[in-house]
Amino acid sequence: MVDALFGSVKALRTKNQTLEVENSELSYLLDEAQAKIAQLVTKNEKATVLARDQEAKIAELVKEKEKASVLAKDQEAKEVQGKLVFSKVGKACCRAMIFLVMCLALLVAMFSKGPETMKPQLL
């Protein structure tokens, strides 16, 4: 009977040692898992910060695009207005040239009658 007790004590000690080894291994695996979780949390936080930075940059680019669009529309309006002004100036210059040509033609017509007819008018 004593041998049976010694045998069961020895078996319990062996079982206890086995459980302690398993507990140690599980603790090690748990520590590794927690370290990996901490790394993943850190990576996730960094990715979140980067995503926010990207969103801010995208918002800036959208604002710049809107400003550029407004500037382009203003520039286009100025170009159209400039063309209209140039067109009006061109028309005015054309009219002035036509008037000058008509005046010149009238002067030429007046003086082309001959020198005899002009002499009495000058005196």
SEDOZA-797890 format. One record per residue: x, y, z of N, C-alpha, C in turn; residue in three letters. Coordinates in nm, 3 decimals. Layout:
<pts>
+---------+---------+---------+---------+----------+---------+---------+---------+---------+--------+
!  n_east ! n_north !    n_up ! ca_east ! ca_north !   ca_up !  c_east ! c_north !    c_up ! residu !
+---------+---------+---------+---------+----------+---------+---------+---------+---------+--------+
!       X !       Y !       Z !       X !        Y !       Z !       X !       Y !       Z !    ALA !
...
+---------+---------+---------+---------+----------+---------+---------+---------+---------+--------+
</pts>
This chain:
<pts>
+---------+---------+---------+---------+----------+---------+---------+---------+---------+--------+
!  n_east ! n_north !    n_up ! ca_east ! ca_north !   ca_up !  c_east ! c_north !    c_up ! residu !
+---------+---------+---------+---------+----------+---------+---------+---------+---------+--------+
!   0.079 !  -0.116 !   0.000 !   0.000 !    0.000 !   0.000 !   0.086 !   0.126 !   0.000 !    MET !
!   0.195 !   0.119 !   0.070 !   0.287 !    0.233 !   0.072 !   0.344 !   0.253 !  -0.067 !    VAL !
!   0.371 !   0.143 !  -0.134 !   0.424 !    0.156 !  -0.270 !   0.321 !   0.221 !  -0.363 !    ASP !
!   0.197 !   0.190 !  -0.340 !   0.092 !    0.249 !  -0.422 !   0.084 !   0.399 !  -0.395 !    ALA !
!   0.100 !   0.438 !  -0.267 !   0.098 !    0.580 !  -0.234 !   0.218 !   0.651 !  -0.294 !    LEU !
!   0.337 !   0.587 !  -0.281 !   0.456 !    0.648 !  -0.342 !   0.439 !   0.659 !  -0.494 !    PHE !
!   0.382 !   0.559 !  -0.555 !   0.358 !    0.560 !  -0.699 !   0.262 !   0.672 !  -0.739 !    GLY !
!   0.154 !   0.688 !  -0.661 !   0.059 !    0.794 !  -0.694 !   0.119 !   0.932 !  -0.667 !    SER !
!   0.203 !   0.946 !  -0.562 !   0.271 !    1.074 !  -0.535 !   0.366 !   1.105 !  -0.649 !    VAL !
!   0.441 !   1.004 !  -0.693 !   0.535 !    1.023 !  -0.805 !   0.459 !   1.062 !  -0.931 !    LYS !
!   0.345 !   0.997 !  -0.956 !   0.265 !    1.028 !  -1.073 !   0.210 !   1.170 !  -1.065 !    ALA !
!   0.167 !   1.211 !  -0.944 !   0.116 !    1.347 !  -0.926 !   0.227 !   1.450 !  -0.945 !    LEU !
!   0.349 !   1.421 !  -0.895 !   0.461 !    1.513 !  -0.914 !   0.494 !   1.526 !  -1.063 !    ARG !
!   0.494 !   1.413 !  -1.133 !   0.521 !    1.415 !  -1.277 !   0.414 !   1.495 !  -1.349 !    THR !
!   0.289 !   1.471 !  -1.311 !   0.178 !    1.545 !  -1.372 !   0.191 !   1.694 !  -1.342 !    LYS !
!   0.230 !   1.728 !  -1.217 !   0.247 !    1.866 !  -1.177 !   0.358 !   1.932 !  -1.259 !    ASN !
!   0.470 !   1.859 !  -1.277 !   0.581 !    1.914 !  -1.358 !   0.537 !   1.935 !  -1.503 !    GLN !
!   0.462 !   1.840 !  -1.555 !   0.413 !    1.852 !  -1.692 !   0.321 !   1.974 !  -1.704 !    THR !
!   0.233 !   1.991 !  -1.606 !   0.143 !    2.106 !  -1.608 !   0.219 !   2.237 !  -1.594 !    LEU !
!   0.325 !   2.239 !  -1.512 !   0.406 !    2.360 !  -1.497 !   0.477 !   2.395 !  -1.628 !    GLU !
!   0.527 !   2.292 !  -1.698 !   0.592 !    2.315 !  -1.828 !   0.490 !   2.368 !  -1.927 !    VAL !
!   0.373 !   2.307 !  -1.931 !   0.267 !    2.354 !  -2.022 !   0.225 !   2.497 !  -1.986 !    GLU !
!   0.214 !   2.524 !  -1.856 !   0.179 !    2.659 !  -1.811 !   0.285 !   2.759 !  -1.855 !    ASN !
!   0.411 !   2.721 !  -1.842 !   0.521 !    2.808 !  -1.884 !   0.515 !   2.833 !  -2.035 !    SER !
!   0.492 !   2.727 !  -2.111 !   0.481 !    2.742 !  -2.257 !   0.363 !   2.831 !  -2.295 !    GLU !
!   0.249 !   2.809 !  -2.230 !   0.132 !    2.891 !  -2.258 !   0.155 !   3.037 !  -2.219 !    LEU !
!   0.225 !   3.059 !  -2.108 !   0.257 !    3.197 !  -2.068 !   0.346 !   3.263 !  -2.172 !    SER !
!   0.444 !   3.187 !  -2.222 !   0.533 !    3.240 !  -2.326 !   0.453 !   3.275 !  -2.453 !    TYR !
!   0.366 !   3.182 !  -2.495 !   0.283 !    3.207 !  -2.613 !   0.190 !   3.326 !  -2.592 !    LEU !
!   0.135 !   3.338 !  -2.471 !   0.049 !    3.451 !  -2.439 !   0.127 !   3.583 !  -2.446 !    LEU !
!   0.249 !   3.583 !  -2.391 !   0.333 !    3.703 !  -2.397 !   0.364 !   3.741 !  -2.542 !    ASP !
!   0.395 !   3.641 !  -2.625 !   0.422 !    3.668 !  -2.767 !   0.298 !   3.724 !  -2.836 !    GLU !
!   0.182 !   3.665 !  -2.806 !   0.057 !    3.712 !  -2.867 !   0.028 !   3.856 !  -2.824 !    ALA !
!   0.051 !   3.887 !  -2.697 !   0.029 !    4.023 !  -2.649 !   0.126 !   4.121 !  -2.715 !    GLN !
!   0.250 !   4.078 !  -2.735 !   0.348 !    4.164 !  -2.803 !   0.306 !   4.190 !  -2.947 !    ALA !
!   0.258 !   4.086 !  -3.015 !   0.211 !    4.103 !  -3.153 !   0.089 !   4.194 !  -3.158 !    LYS !
!   0.000 !   4.177 !  -3.062 !  -0.118 !    4.264 !  -3.055 !  -0.075 !   4.409 !  -3.035 !    ILE !
!   0.023 !   4.431 !  -2.947 !   0.072 !    4.567 !  -2.924 !   0.133 !   4.624 !  -3.051 !    ALA !
!   0.208 !   4.541 !  -3.125 !   0.266 !    4.587 !  -3.252 !   0.156 !   4.623 !  -3.352 !    GLN !
!   0.055 !   4.537 !  -3.360 !  -0.056 !    4.564 !  -3.452 !  -0.133 !   4.690 !  -3.414 !    LEU !
!  -0.150 !   4.711 !  -3.284 !  -0.218 !    4.833 !  -3.238 !  -0.136 !   4.955 !  -3.278 !    VAL !
!  -0.003 !   4.947 !  -3.260 !   0.085 !    5.058 !  -3.298 !   0.077 !   5.084 !  -3.448 !    THR !
!   0.082 !   4.975 !  -3.527 !   0.072 !    4.991 !  -3.673 !  -0.063 !   5.051 !  -3.711 !    LYS !
!  -0.167 !   5.006 !  -3.644 !  -0.301 !    5.058 !  -3.672 !  -0.308 !   5.208 !  -3.640 !    ASN !
!  -0.249 !   5.248 !  -3.529 !  -0.249 !    5.390 !  -3.492 !  -0.172 !   5.472 !  -3.595 !    GLU !
!  -0.057 !   5.419 !  -3.639 !   0.023 !    5.489 !  -3.741 !  -0.056 !   5.499 !  -3.871 !    LYS !
!  -0.123 !   5.390 !  -3.908 !  -0.202 !    5.391 !  -4.031 !  -0.318 !   5.491 !  -4.020 !    ALA !
!  -0.376 !   5.500 !  -3.903 !  -0.485 !    5.596 !  -3.881 !  -0.433 !   5.739 !  -3.896 !    THR !
!  -0.315 !   5.765 !  -3.839 !  -0.255 !    5.899 !  -3.851 !  -0.225 !   5.929 !  -3.997 !    VAL !
!  -0.169 !   5.832 !  -4.068 !  -0.140 !    5.852 !  -4.210 !  -0.267 !   5.876 !  -4.290 !    LEU !
!  -0.371 !   5.801 !  -4.258 !  -0.498 !    5.819 !  -4.329 !  -0.554 !   5.959 !  -4.304 !    ALA !
!  -0.543 !   6.006 !  -4.180 !  -0.591 !    6.142 !  -4.150 !  -0.508 !   6.246 !  -4.225 !    ARG !
!  -0.376 !   6.223 !  -4.230 !  -0.290 !    6.315 !  -4.306 !  -0.329 !   6.316 !  -4.454 !    ASP !
!  -0.355 !   6.197 !  -4.508 !  -0.395 !    6.189 !  -4.649 !  -0.528 !   6.259 !  -4.672 !    GLN !
!  -0.620 !   6.242 !  -4.579 !  -0.749 !    6.309 !  -4.591 !  -0.731 !   6.461 !  -4.588 !    GLU !
!  -0.642 !   6.508 !  -4.501 !  -0.615 !    6.652 !  -4.494 !  -0.553 !   6.701 !  -4.624 !    ALA !
!  -0.458 !   6.623 !  -4.677 !  -0.395 !    6.661 !  -4.804 !  -0.497 !   6.662 !  -4.918 !    LYS !
!  -0.585 !   6.563 !  -4.919 !  -0.688 !    6.557 !  -5.022 !  -0.780 !   6.679 !  -5.010 !    ILE !
!  -0.815 !   6.715 !  -4.887 !  -0.901 !    6.833 !  -4.867 !  -0.830 !   6.958 !  -4.918 !    ALA !
!  -0.699 !   6.969 !  -4.890 !  -0.621 !    7.084 !  -4.940 !  -0.620 !   7.085 !  -5.093 !    GLU !
!  -0.598 !   6.969 !  -5.152 !  -0.595 !    6.961 !  -5.298 !  -0.730 !   6.997 !  -5.358 !    LEU !
!  -0.837 !   6.957 !  -5.293 !  -0.970 !    6.992 !  -5.342 !  -0.989 !   7.143 !  -5.336 !    VAL !
!  -0.945 !   7.205 !  -5.225 !  -0.956 !    7.351 !  -5.214 !  -0.872 !   7.419 !  -5.320 !    LYS !
!  -0.749 !   7.369 !  -5.343 !  -0.663 !    7.427 !  -5.446 !  -0.726 !   7.411 !  -5.584 !    GLU !
!  -0.788 !   7.295 !  -5.607 !  -0.854 !    7.272 !  -5.736 !  -0.968 !   7.370 !  -5.755 !    LYS !
!  -1.045 !   7.392 !  -5.649 !  -1.156 !    7.487 !  -5.658 !  -1.104 !   7.628 !  -5.685 !    GLU !
!  -0.995 !   7.666 !  -5.616 !  -0.936 !    7.798 !  -5.639 !  -0.886 !   7.809 !  -5.782 !    LYS !
!  -0.819 !   7.703 !  -5.829 !  -0.768 !    7.704 !  -5.967 !  -0.883 !   7.713 !  -6.067 !    ALA !
!  -0.991 !   7.645 !  -6.037 !  -1.108 !    7.650 !  -6.126 !  -1.165 !   7.791 !  -6.131 !    SER !
!  -1.174 !   7.855 !  -6.015 !  -1.224 !    7.992 !  -6.010 !  -1.130 !   8.085 !  -6.085 !    VAL !
!  -0.998 !   8.067 !  -6.063 !  -0.901 !    8.150 !  -6.134 !  -0.908 !   8.128 !  -6.285 !    LEU !
!  -0.926 !   8.003 !  -6.325 !  -0.936 !    7.973 !  -6.468 !  -1.061 !   8.039 !  -6.528 !    ALA !
!  -1.171 !   8.033 !  -6.455 !  -1.294 !    8.097 !  -6.504 !  -1.275 !   8.249 !  -6.512 !    LYS !
!  -1.209 !   8.306 !  -6.411 !  -1.182 !    8.450 !  -6.414 !  -1.094 !   8.486 !  -6.532 !    ASP !
!  -0.990 !   8.404 !  -6.553 !  -0.898 !    8.429 !  -6.664 !  -0.971 !   8.419 !  -6.798 !    GLN !
!  -1.056 !   8.319 !  -6.809 !  -1.134 !    8.301 !  -6.933 !  -1.226 !   8.420 !  -6.955 !    GLU !
!  -1.289 !   8.466 !  -6.846 !  -1.377 !    8.583 !  -6.857 !  -1.298 !   8.706 !  -6.899 !    ALA !
!  -1.178 !   8.722 !  -6.843 !  -1.093 !    8.836 !  -6.880 !  -1.052 !   8.827 !  -7.027 !    LYS !
!  -1.021 !   8.706 !  -7.072 !  -0.983 !    8.688 !  -7.213 !  -1.100 !   8.722 !  -7.305 !    GLU !
!  -1.218 !   8.676 !  -7.269 !  -1.336 !    8.706 !  -7.350 !  -1.362 !   8.856 !  -7.349 !    VAL !
!  -1.351 !   8.916 !  -7.231 !  -1.372 !    9.061 !  -7.220 !  -1.265 !   9.135 !  -7.301 !    GLN !
!  -1.140 !   9.086 !  -7.294 !  -1.033 !    9.147 !  -7.372 !  -1.060 !   9.137 !  -7.521 !    GLY !
!  -1.111 !   9.023 !  -7.565 !  -1.144 !    9.007 !  -7.706 !  -1.256 !   9.103 !  -7.746 !    LYS !
!  -1.354 !   9.118 !  -7.657 !  -1.463 !    9.211 !  -7.687 !  -1.413 !   9.354 !  -7.695 !    LEU !
!  -1.325 !   9.391 !  -7.600 !  -1.269 !    9.526 !  -7.602 !  -1.187 !   9.546 !  -7.728 !    VAL !
!  -1.104 !   9.446 !  -7.761 !  -1.022 !    9.455 !  -7.882 !  -1.112 !   9.465 !  -8.005 !    PHE !
!  -1.220 !   9.390 !  -8.003 !  -1.314 !    9.394 !  -8.115 !  -1.376 !   9.533 !  -8.127 !    SER !
!  -1.415 !   9.591 !  -8.014 !  -1.473 !    9.726 !  -8.016 !  -1.370 !   9.828 !  -8.061 !    LYS !
!  -1.247 !   9.814 !  -8.010 !  -1.140 !    9.906 !  -8.050 !  -1.110 !   9.889 !  -8.198 !    VAL !
!  -1.108 !   9.764 !  -8.242 !  -1.083 !    9.737 !  -8.384 !  -1.191 !   9.799 !  -8.471 !    GLY !
!  -1.316 !   9.786 !  -8.429 !  -1.426 !    9.846 !  -8.506 !  -1.413 !   9.998 !  -8.508 !    LYS !
!  -1.377 !  10.056 !  -8.393 !  -1.362 !   10.202 !  -8.388 !  -1.247 !  10.246 !  -8.477 !    ALA !
!  -1.137 !  10.171 !  -8.476 !  -1.024 !   10.205 !  -8.563 !  -1.064 !  10.193 !  -8.710 !    CYS !
!  -1.139 !  10.091 !  -8.742 !  -1.185 !   10.072 !  -8.881 !  -1.272 !  10.190 !  -8.924 !    CYS !
!  -1.362 !  10.228 !  -8.838 !  -1.450 !   10.341 !  -8.870 !  -1.368 !  10.470 !  -8.888 !    ARG !
!  -1.270 !  10.489 !  -8.799 !  -1.186 !   10.608 !  -8.810 !  -1.107 !  10.606 !  -8.940 !    ALA !
!  -1.056 !  10.488 !  -8.977 !  -0.980 !   10.477 !  -9.103 !  -1.072 !  10.505 !  -9.223 !    MET !
!  -1.193 !  10.452 !  -9.218 !  -1.288 !   10.477 !  -9.328 !  -1.318 !  10.626 !  -9.337 !    ILE !
!  -1.338 !  10.689 !  -9.221 !  -1.364 !   10.833 !  -9.220 !  -1.246 !  10.910 !  -9.277 !    PHE !
!  -1.123 !  10.872 !  -9.236 !  -1.003 !   10.939 !  -9.288 !  -0.989 !  10.919 !  -9.439 !    LEU !
!  -1.017 !  10.799 !  -9.485 !  -1.008 !   10.771 !  -9.629 !  -1.111 !  10.855 !  -9.704 !    VAL !
!  -1.231 !  10.865 !  -9.647 !  -1.334 !   10.947 !  -9.712 !  -1.292 !  11.095 !  -9.715 !    MET !
!  -1.235 !  11.142 !  -9.604 !  -1.188 !   11.282 !  -9.601 !  -1.076 !  11.302 !  -9.701 !    CYS !
!  -0.985 !  11.208 !  -9.708 !  -0.874 !   11.217 !  -9.803 !  -0.928 !  11.213 !  -9.945 !    LEU !
!  -1.025 !  11.128 !  -9.972 !  -1.084 !   11.120 ! -10.105 !  -1.153 !  11.252 ! -10.139 !    ALA !
!  -1.220 !  11.311 ! -10.041 !  -1.285 !   11.440 ! -10.064 !  -1.182 !  11.548 ! -10.094 !    LEU !
!  -1.073 !  11.549 ! -10.019 !  -0.967 !   11.647 ! -10.044 !  -0.905 !  11.626 ! -10.181 !    LEU !
!  -0.881 !  11.502 ! -10.216 !  -0.823 !   11.472 ! -10.348 !  -0.920 !  11.516 ! -10.455 !    VAL !
!  -1.049 !  11.490 ! -10.434 !  -1.149 !   11.530 ! -10.534 !  -1.155 !  11.682 ! -10.546 !    ALA !
!  -1.141 !  11.751 ! -10.435 !  -1.145 !   11.897 ! -10.439 !  -1.025 !  11.954 ! -10.514 !    MET !
!  -0.908 !  11.898 ! -10.489 !  -0.786 !   11.951 ! -10.551 !  -0.760 !  11.892 ! -10.688 !    PHE !
!  -0.832 !  11.793 ! -10.730 !  -0.807 !   11.733 ! -10.861 !  -0.882 !  11.805 ! -10.973 !    SER !
!  -0.956 !  11.908 ! -10.946 !  -1.029 !   11.982 ! -11.049 !  -0.933 !  12.059 ! -11.140 !    LYS !
!  -0.818 !  12.078 ! -11.094 !  -0.719 !   12.147 ! -11.176 !  -0.669 !  12.272 ! -11.107 !    GLY !
!  -0.551 !  12.318 ! -11.147 !  -0.493 !   12.434 ! -11.081 !  -0.567 !  12.563 ! -11.114 !    PRO !
!  -0.631 !  12.573 ! -11.231 !  -0.699 !   12.697 ! -11.269 !  -0.818 !  12.725 ! -11.179 !    GLU !
!  -0.892 !  12.621 ! -11.146 !  -1.010 !   12.642 ! -11.065 !  -0.975 !  12.670 ! -10.920 !    THR !
!  -0.860 !  12.625 ! -10.878 !  -0.820 !   12.645 ! -10.739 !  -0.765 !  12.784 ! -10.715 !    MET !
!  -0.706 !  12.845 ! -10.816 !  -0.646 !   12.976 ! -10.798 !  -0.747 !  13.080 ! -10.753 !    LYS !
!  -0.863 !  13.088 ! -10.815 !  -0.957 !   13.189 ! -10.769 !  -1.005 !  13.164 ! -10.626 !    PRO !
!  -1.013 !  13.040 ! -10.587 !  -1.060 !   13.012 ! -10.452 !  -0.957 !  13.055 ! -10.349 !    GLN !
!  -0.830 !  13.042 ! -10.384 !  -0.726 !   13.078 ! -10.289 !  -0.715 !  13.229 ! -10.274 !    LEU !
!  -0.746 !  13.306 ! -10.381 !  -0.734 !   13.452 ! -10.376 !  -0.856 !  13.509 ! -10.319 !    LEU !
+---------+---------+---------+---------+----------+---------+---------+---------+---------+--------+
</pts>
